[in-house]
Each structure stands twice: as structure tokens, then as C-alpha cells.
Amino acid sequence: MNVITDEKIMKYLDITKRALDKIKIAAPEKSFARRMAEDFENMARSYYSDAVHFKETGDYVNAFASVNYAHGWLDCGARIGLFDVEGDTVLFTLYE
């Protein structure tokens, strides 16, 4: 229970990859919200990339932390309406 197994890290990497593949930026072009959405997506993709790197080097603690940061950016962007996630409450924590 207190161990980050290969199966656990792979599960969270898969969930976050599916979430990354699903998001669509909802904010209109040339808006501040669009720039925020792009930044949120960039942060999520960067943390996801870090997670994959850490997993490949055997650093499961940092991989687990990074994948959770990545998903946090995605959840936040979905919850405040920067991303259209088609109402998906399995991959995202939405407001309603």
C-alpha cells in the first residue's frame, strides 16, 4: 500500500495520457483565457514528460509526483472551463 509499483505508475500515466489526448482548448483565439489554456496544457504536458522520464530512470517517487502534477493542471483547466472535456467525469474532476 505504501509502495509505488510499476503497475500503479503505469495506471496513472495511462489515465493522464488519455486525459491529455481528450482535452480541447475551449477559450477563443486572441483571448487571455486562450493564453492561460495553452499555458495550462503546456504545464501538463511538461510534467507528464517529466513523469515518463523519471519512470524510465527508475525514479518512481518523482514519476508519481510529476504525473499527479500533470493531471492537476488538466483537472484545474477543465474545472474552470479552459478545456472542453465533453463532460467527462471519469478522467476529470468537474465542478458539476
C-alpha positions as CSV (number, residue, x, y, z in Angstrom):
1,M,0.0,0.0,0.0
2,N,2.9,2.4,0.7
3,V,4.8,1.4,-2.4
4,I,4.7,2.9,-5.9
5,T,4.6,-0.2,-8.0
6,D,5.2,-0.4,-11.8
7,E,1.5,-1.2,-12.2
8,K,0.5,1.9,-10.2
9,I,2.7,4.3,-12.0
10,M,1.6,2.8,-15.4
11,K,-2.0,3.2,-14.4
12,Y,-1.6,6.9,-13.6
13,L,0.5,7.5,-16.7
14,D,-2.2,5.9,-18.8
15,I,-5.0,7.9,-17.1
16,T,-3.2,11.2,-17.6
17,K,-2.2,10.4,-21.2
18,R,-5.9,9.7,-22.0
19,A,-6.8,13.0,-20.4
20,L,-4.1,14.8,-22.4
21,D,-5.5,13.3,-25.6
22,K,-9.0,14.3,-24.8
23,I,-8.7,18.0,-23.9
24,K,-9.6,20.6,-26.4
25,I,-9.0,24.3,-25.7
26,A,-12.4,26.0,-25.2
27,A,-11.2,29.6,-24.9
28,P,-11.5,31.7,-28.1
29,E,-8.5,32.7,-30.1
30,K,-6.9,36.1,-29.3
31,S,-8.2,35.9,-25.7
32,F,-6.4,36.0,-22.4
33,A,-8.2,32.8,-21.5
34,R,-6.7,31.1,-24.6
35,R,-3.2,32.0,-23.4
36,M,-4.0,30.6,-20.0
37,A,-5.4,27.4,-21.5
38,E,-2.3,27.0,-23.7
39,D,-0.1,27.6,-20.6
40,F,-2.1,25.0,-18.6
41,E,-1.7,22.5,-21.4
42,N,2.0,23.2,-21.7
43,M,2.5,22.7,-17.9
44,A,0.5,19.4,-18.0
45,R,2.5,18.1,-21.0
46,S,5.8,19.1,-19.4
47,Y,5.0,17.4,-16.1
48,Y,3.8,14.3,-18.0
49,S,7.0,14.2,-20.0
50,D,9.0,14.5,-16.7
51,A,6.9,11.7,-15.2
52,V,7.7,9.4,-18.2
53,H,11.4,10.3,-17.9
54,F,11.5,9.6,-14.1
55,K,9.7,6.3,-14.6
56,E,12.2,5.2,-17.3
57,T,15.1,6.0,-15.0
58,G,13.5,4.1,-12.1
59,D,12.7,7.1,-10.0
60,Y,9.1,6.2,-9.2
61,V,8.6,8.7,-6.4
62,N,9.3,11.7,-8.7
63,A,7.4,10.0,-11.6
64,F,4.4,9.6,-9.3
65,A,4.6,13.2,-8.2
66,S,5.1,14.5,-11.7
67,V,2.1,12.6,-13.2
68,N,-0.1,13.9,-10.4
69,Y,1.0,17.5,-11.0
70,A,0.3,17.0,-14.7
71,H,-3.2,15.7,-14.0
72,G,-3.8,18.5,-11.5
73,W,-3.2,21.1,-14.3
74,L,-5.7,19.2,-16.5
75,D,-8.3,19.0,-13.8
76,C,-8.0,22.7,-13.0
77,G,-8.2,23.7,-16.6
78,A,-11.3,21.5,-17.1
79,R,-12.9,22.7,-13.9
80,I,-12.6,26.4,-14.7
81,G,-13.7,26.0,-18.4
82,L,-10.4,26.4,-20.2
83,F,-10.7,22.9,-21.6
84,D,-13.6,21.2,-23.2
85,V,-13.6,17.6,-21.9
86,E,-17.1,16.7,-23.1
87,G,-18.4,16.4,-19.5
88,D,-16.0,13.5,-18.8
89,T,-16.2,13.0,-15.0
90,V,-14.1,9.8,-15.1
91,L,-10.9,11.4,-16.3
92,F,-11.5,14.9,-14.9
93,T,-12.9,16.5,-11.7
94,L,-15.5,18.9,-12.9
95,Y,-17.5,21.5,-11.0
96,E,-20.9,19.9,-11.5
